[in-house]
Amino acid sequence: MEQTAMTSEGNVLSREPMLSVRQLVKRFGGLTAVNKVDMDVYPGEVVGLVGDNAAGKSTLIKCIAGVHQPEEGEIYFEGRRVHFSHPIEARDAHIETIYQDLALAGNLNVGANIFMGREIKKPFLGGLVKVLDEEFMLQESRKLLEQLKIHIPDFTQEIETLSGGQRQAVAIARAVYWKAKLMIMDEPTNNLGVVEQRQVLDLVRELKSQGVPVILISHTLPDVFAVTDRIVVMHRGRKVTDKKTSETDSQEIVQYMVGALDDNRVDA
Amino acid sequence: MAVAKGSAPQSGEPSKRGDRRRQLVLTLSRVWAWAFLGLLIAFFVITVPLSSNGSVNFLTVRNSQNILMAIVSVLLLGLGQTFVIITAGIDLSVGHMMSLASVVSALVLREVFNAGVPLFPAVAIGLLAALATAALVGFLQGSIIARLKVPAFIVTLGGGFVLRGVALLMSDNSTVIGLPPGVRDYGNESLMYFIPGDSGGLYFFNRPEVSGELVRSMDRILPYPVIIAAIVVILMAFLLRRTAFGRHTYAIGGNQEAALRAGIPVDRHLIQLYMLSASTAAVAGFLSTLRFTAGSAVIGDPLLMSSIAAVIIGGVSLAGGAGSIIGTVIGALIVAVLTTGLVMLNVQAFWQFIVIGIVIIVAVLIDQSRDLIVSRMRSGA
């Protein structure tokens, strides 16, 4: 836990990246959505992935999460080459993706959502059948949310009666419980109130302090500057820069986003 | 500055009073069906004319058993349907499935018995044949729905027509008769018999050898079909409430995409649900064969609408995600009590349809207004 406090600077470089993307290409018909992108994510690092609409950032993370299959290039996870043909394969490798509202069943309570698809069972009638161990799942959920400093008044409430921020927190908590080794968050603060946005960002910091690397996609630059160690900017499918957050500012990042600056320009 | 999009609430903590008010609305919406059922029974107890000796006529042992017997088929059709509708699907073929199962179980029972198998094993084999047919039908329909992504409405509508045709073909456009006479007992006898008066008493398992006036006054308590339906109810409630299978059913109904991402084998699960739905319908068909000592190719056809009515009155949402087995039981009871009560009031039969139709619509209105009130309270309006 403590070693994660020293993520920035030299320590990062000395370690193996958790995720390495090399020369990744994804095309849709004639359109090259992702064009020879390299990207590394180190343990305990929060990387911001920014860019204008259609810059290719969502396509890139969907390739990492197994939703899309890239045409060219390689993805290494924990040092091994991986090919995910389905999102479930990525999740089995402990790559968790948080989308706005896509990950939860609104009609189930907090515990049922955290254990969805991986329910804990106990024997019933002397082992004849297995039933849900509601007690255990509820206790585990309570412990987990306490540990992540998430406050939810009633655990037996259906998720849809919770606020957007609380739901997002439950989705993140679930990924933590199932030992996420890489967390991908696609616009996690969208549609949230100001207070709730701050709560979600606090959770990102909490994850970082627990050593879980995060890729954060966001349009909201202040959020990105508030929590990331490094910022990757994409423009029209290409990576145009990859900078330490401490060595840049939002004006410069905007210049990259609109294509006015480009570190990897080939012709120049 | 961070830009807040949308108009989401600024705080995740609703007030204590709002919490209590919302809880009240939720509780009310949960108990309304019970309350309505209670009111209905009270209404008919008061309005149904008293018998000649001045005692209540509606809430008698005999009438309660008649009502239970009357709901067996509708309830069984509704049990599997409950699972299917919780996942936002629908099975329009259950009525015809029941008919086909009645024909299949009658044919198989007859042939097996005629080949020299004793009665009880022959009856059991008839049930197995009906269930096997249901499993095949459910597997085919479920596969087309889940894997080929054809809407459940279409697949089970077409499937229902096919089943109807097959049932008529197999029964040679008529009723399957010639079953061993002992079959009748399985479908009509009871766990207990009660004869009021000095010479009467309570008898278990075996029908007392009486005749004349005593037979007419004898009440059958818990006929076997009711007991079998009750066992299926308990099994289904257990499956839905206590097991991972049931939890996955709710998860798929709540958010199919999330269920898929959580690793639930959604396609396989949906196929299993359509097999389950056909199977409870097959039990209904089998029981009707026992009851009438004959297989009928049309017995279940008119019951589809009533079974869906029971499920919806019981609080299962067609949008998926909500519902319970006990709700469907109450829904079936409401339909049966309404029907029986109106008949006993000598109301023309057509009024039953009108009343049941209105009850369905009001039931859904109540569920919707609950959702509306809850979401209003959440957004603090």
HADDOCK unambig.tbl for C-alpha pairs under 7 A between the chains (distance, minus, plus):
assign (segid A and resid 87 and name CA) (segid B and resid 261 and name CA) 6.86 0.50 0.50
assign (segid A and resid 88 and name CA) (segid B and resid 261 and name CA) 6.33 0.50 0.50
assign (segid A and resid 88 and name CA) (segid B and resid 263 and name CA) 6.11 0.50 0.50
assign (segid A and resid 102 and name CA) (segid B and resid 257 and name CA) 6.76 0.50 0.50
assign (segid A and resid 102 and name CA) (segid B and resid 258 and name CA) 5.73 0.50 0.50
assign (segid A and resid 103 and name CA) (segid B and resid 258 and name CA) 4.50 0.50 0.50
assign (segid A and resid 104 and name CA) (segid B and resid 255 and name CA) 6.85 0.50 0.50
assign (segid A and resid 104 and name CA) (segid B and resid 258 and name CA) 5.55 0.50 0.50
assign (segid A and resid 105 and name CA) (segid B and resid 251 and name CA) 5.67 0.50 0.50
assign (segid A and resid 105 and name CA) (segid B and resid 254 and name CA) 4.76 0.50 0.50
assign (segid A and resid 105 and name CA) (segid B and resid 255 and name CA) 4.86 0.50 0.50
assign (segid A and resid 105 and name CA) (segid B and resid 258 and name CA) 6.43 0.50 0.50
assign (segid A and resid 106 and name CA) (segid B and resid 254 and name CA) 5.73 0.50 0.50
assign (segid A and resid 107 and name CA) (segid B and resid 254 and name CA) 5.35 0.50 0.50
assign (segid A and resid 107 and name CA) (segid B and resid 321 and name CA) 5.97 0.50 0.50
assign (segid A and resid 116 and name CA) (segid B and resid 262 and name CA) 6.12 0.50 0.50
assign (segid A and resid 117 and name CA) (segid B and resid 259 and name CA) 6.97 0.50 0.50
assign (segid A and resid 117 and name CA) (segid B and resid 262 and name CA) 5.16 0.50 0.50
assign (segid A and resid 117 and name CA) (segid B and resid 263 and name CA) 5.43 0.50 0.50
assign (segid A and resid 117 and name CA) (segid B and resid 264 and name CA) 5.02 0.50 0.50
assign (segid A and resid 119 and name CA) (segid B and resid 244 and name CA) 6.47 0.50 0.50
assign (segid A and resid 130 and name CA) (segid B and resid 243 and name CA) 6.84 0.50 0.50
assign (segid A and resid 131 and name CA) (segid B and resid 242 and name CA) 5.29 0.50 0.50
assign (segid A and resid 131 and name CA) (segid B and resid 243 and name CA) 4.63 0.50 0.50
assign (segid A and resid 131 and name CA) (segid B and resid 244 and name CA) 6.92 0.50 0.50
assign (segid A and resid 132 and name CA) (segid B and resid 242 and name CA) 5.60 0.50 0.50
assign (segid A and resid 132 and name CA) (segid B and resid 243 and name CA) 5.32 0.50 0.50
assign (segid A and resid 132 and name CA) (segid B and resid 244 and name CA) 6.13 0.50 0.50
assign (segid A and resid 161 and name CA) (segid B and resid 378 and name CA) 6.82 0.50 0.50
assign (segid A and resid 163 and name CA) (segid B and resid 12 and name CA) 5.47 0.50 0.50
assign (segid A and resid 166 and name CA) (segid B and resid 12 and name CA) 6.99 0.50 0.50
assign (segid A and resid 190 and name CA) (segid B and resid 5 and name CA) 6.55 0.50 0.50
assign (segid A and resid 191 and name CA) (segid B and resid 4 and name CA) 6.88 0.50 0.50
assign (segid A and resid 191 and name CA) (segid B and resid 5 and name CA) 4.88 0.50 0.50
assign (segid A and resid 191 and name CA) (segid B and resid 6 and name CA) 5.25 0.50 0.50
assign (segid A and resid 191 and name CA) (segid B and resid 8 and name CA) 6.60 0.50 0.50
assign (segid A and resid 192 and name CA) (segid B and resid 4 and name CA) 6.44 0.50 0.50
assign (segid A and resid 192 and name CA) (segid B and resid 5 and name CA) 6.57 0.50 0.50
assign (segid A and resid 192 and name CA) (segid B and resid 8 and name CA) 5.85 0.50 0.50
assign (segid A and resid 193 and name CA) (segid B and resid 4 and name CA) 5.63 0.50 0.50
assign (segid A and resid 193 and name CA) (segid B and resid 8 and name CA) 5.57 0.50 0.50
assign (segid A and resid 193 and name CA) (segid B and resid 9 and name CA) 6.18 0.50 0.50
assign (segid A and resid 193 and name CA) (segid B and resid 10 and name CA) 4.94 0.50 0.50
assign (segid A and resid 194 and name CA) (segid B and resid 4 and name CA) 5.86 0.50 0.50
assign (segid A and resid 194 and name CA) (segid B and resid 10 and name CA) 6.64 0.50 0.50
assign (segid A and resid 195 and name CA) (segid B and resid 10 and name CA) 6.14 0.50 0.50
assign (segid A and resid 195 and name CA) (segid B and resid 11 and name CA) 6.81 0.50 0.50
assign (segid A and resid 220 and name CA) (segid B and resid 2 and name CA) 6.53 0.50 0.50
assign (segid A and resid 222 and name CA) (segid B and resid 1 and name CA) 6.55 0.50 0.50
assign (segid A and resid 222 and name CA) (segid B and resid 2 and name CA) 6.12 0.50 0.50
